[in-house]
């Protein structure tokens, strides 16, 4: 279950909540710790644990499963994983709902729902082209939006709205590019995705455009926010070699995807420095 929760990606959901909460409230309190810890581990176990349980049959055909990109969770652990995912979230959610107003409680409910709906049977948003990428993006932008709402931020503010849209486009692009490497495995397992719907090449171009638009939107924020556009450039460089990829050699995109995983830490570093600079200077 530890590997199933994708520990290398924990920071991708905890950071958006924690950084946003501290930046807006200028304090570290119990809500900060509870929220950050929730989005660090239980939230990821719920997201990826459910995914590994219900994608088990297709994961058996996927050569990249079994490491940092997802575990091959034996069937004997499926029921334990489902229950652990749910029960580990409950105490955190009880507290977060208690400190939330109606608006932020609705946002929290929406994002927990999309985490489950992405992989759970019947709903299976991950098998609905384009909705899969949008839902995946909500997993990462959701903690930030919840922190904004919890802190009473003005969603009509240009900088706030631009930040949300830029982060959403980043999430959409990241999911779409990640789906490219699985085109053949997903088709063999009769699993639909944005990449199986429009093909590997078109999906890489779609991701490339989304990353570019995210960088442009960031420039619409208040200073020094526009400098975060620098973080978009490495993503564009990583995708460039795969702009002409075909469905037949889709697995080649895995090399770029592995670089993407570590590139997230660089992007987080850039955003962290900008947040600190905006407070200090």
N, C-alpha and C positions, 0 to 999 in steps of 0.2 A: 504493500500500500504506500510505502514511502516513495518508491520510484514511480508508482502510479500517479502520485500527486504532482509530478514534474518539479522537483525542488529547485532546479536551475531557473524555473520561471516564476517562482513564488514572488520575487521582487516586482514582477510586472503588474501585479494587482495590488500589492501592499503599498508600493511607493505612490501610486496616484492618489490613494486615499490619504496616507500619512502626510505627504508633502503638501497637498491642497489644504488639509485641515490645519496644519501648523502655520502655513503661509497666511491664511485668512483669519485665524483666531489668535495668533501670536502667543500660543501657550501649548504646553504638553500636559494633558490631563488624563483622567481615567478613560474618557471616551476615545481619546487618541490611541491609547494602548489597546483597548478592547477592539476598536475598529481595525487598527493596523494588524493585530494578531489574527483577527477573523479573516481578513482579506489575504493574509500571508499563507495560512495553512488550511483551515477547514474549508474555506471557499474553493481553494484549488483541489482539495481532495474530492469535494462534491462535484466540481467541474470535470476533472480528468478521471476520477475513479468511476463515475457513471459511464463515461465514454469508453474506458477500457473494458468494462463489463459487457456493454451492449455492442461493442465493436470487436469482440473477441475473435469471431470466426474470420473476419476480414484481416485482423491483425496477424493471424497465423500465416497469411500469404504475403505479409509486408516485411521485407528484409530489414527495414530500419527500426522495427520495433524490438524492444528488449533492452534499451539504454535510456539516455537522457531524453529521448524523443517519445518515450512511452513504454510502459512495461507490458510484457505478455502475462497478464494476470490469470493464473490457473483457475479453473472453474471452482475448485474447492474454496477459493477466496472471494468468490463473487458476492455471496450473501453477506459475508462479513464486511466487505468493502461498502456495499450499499448502506447497511445499517450504521457503519462507522461514519460514513459521509454525512448522513442525516443527523445522527446524535451529536457529532462533534460541532455541528453548526448551531444547534438549538440554544445552548446557554448564551452564546454571543448574540444571536438574533433577539432573544428575550430582552437583553440589555439595550441593544441598539434601537429596538422598537420603543422601549420605555423612554429613551431620550430624544426620540424623533417627533416632529410634528406630523400632521397628516400628509403634507407634501413630500417630505423626505421619506416617510414610511412607505408611500406609494412607489417612490423611486427604488427603494431597497427591495420591495416586493417584486417589482418588474425585473430587476437584475438577477435576483435569485431564481425567478421563474425562467429567464432565458438561459441560465446556466444548466438547469435541469432539462428544459425543452430542447436544447441543442442535441442531446444524445438519447433521451428517454424514448421508449417505444411509443408508437402512434404519432407523437409530435414530431420527433426526428427532424428538427430544423436544419441539421447538418446535411440533410439529403435534399434540400430545396435550394437550387441554384440562386445565388446572390443573397437570398435570405440567410444562407449559411455564413457568408462573410460578414453580413451586417450583425447577425447574432453573436458571432465570435468577437467582433469589435466591441459589442456592448459589455462583454466580459471584462474588458480592460478599461474602457472609458467609464463604465458603470461606477466603480469605486470613486472616481474623481467627481462624477456628477452627484453621487450621494453625499460626498464631503462638501461640495458646493452648496447643496440644498440644506444640509445640516447646519451649515455656517451662515445661512441667510443670504447667499450671494444673489446678485441680480442677473438672471439668465438673459435679460435683454441687453446687458452691457456688451459693447462690441468686442472687447478683449476676451470676455468670458465665453461668448458665443463662438468666436473664432477659434479659441482654444479647444472647445468641445468638438467642433466640426473637424479641426485638424487632427485631433487625437482619434476621432472616429474613422477618418479616412486612412490614417496610419494602420488602425486595427483591421480595416477591410482589406487593405493592400497586403498586410502580413498574412492574414488567413488565406487570401487568394493565392499568393505565391507558395505558401506551404502546401496547398492542395495540388499544385502542379506535379510534384514528385510522386503522388499517389494515383495518378490518372489510370494507369494500367491495373494496379492492384484493386482500385475501387470498381473499375468496370468488371473485372473478373468476379468480384463479390456482389455485383449488381447494386452498388452504392452510388448514388448520384451526388454531384457536387458542382460548384461553379466551374471547376476545371473539366469535369467530364461533360458538362453541358456545352461549353463554348470552345473547348480544346486547350491544350497546354500553351501554345503560342499566344492566343488571344488573352488568356488569363494573365500571362506575364506582362503583356502590354497594359492590361487593365490595372494591375498592381503598380506598374511603373507610373502611370498617369495619376493614380491615387496618391502615391508618395509625393509626386511633384506638386499636386494641388494642396496637400497637407503642408508642405514647405511654404507655399505661397500664402496660405491662410494664416500661418503663424506670424507672418510679416504684418498682419493687420492688428496685432496685439500691442500693448503699451511697452515702451522701452524698459528693460533690455530684451523683452520677449522676442522681437524679430530676429535676434541673433540665434534663436533656436532653429531657424531655417537651416543652419549649418549642419544640424544633425540629420537632415533629410538627404544630404548629398551622398553619404556612404551607402544608403539603401539603394539609391539610383545606380550607383556604381556596381553594387552586388548583382542587381538584376540585369544590367546591360549585356553580359555574355549570354543570357538566356532568352533574349528577345526573339530569336529565330528557332527556339526549341520546338521539337515535334512531339506528338503523343508517343511515338515509338521510343524516343530516348528521354522520356520525362524524368527518369531516375537521376539524370545528370544534375537536376536542380537541387538534389539533396546537398551537394557541396556548398551551394549558395545559401541554402537554408541553415546549415550548420554555422556558417559565418554570421547569418542574421541573428541567431540565438545569442551570440557573444556581442554582436553590435548593439543589442539592446542596452547593455551595460554602459557603452560609450554614450548612447543617447541619454540615458538616465543621468550620467555624469554631467553632460552639457546642461540639461534642465536644472539639475541641482545647483550648479555654479550660478546660473542665471537667477534662480530663486533667492539664493544667498546674497547675490550682488544687489538685487532689487531692494532687499531689506537693509543691507549695510549702507548702500550708497544712495 
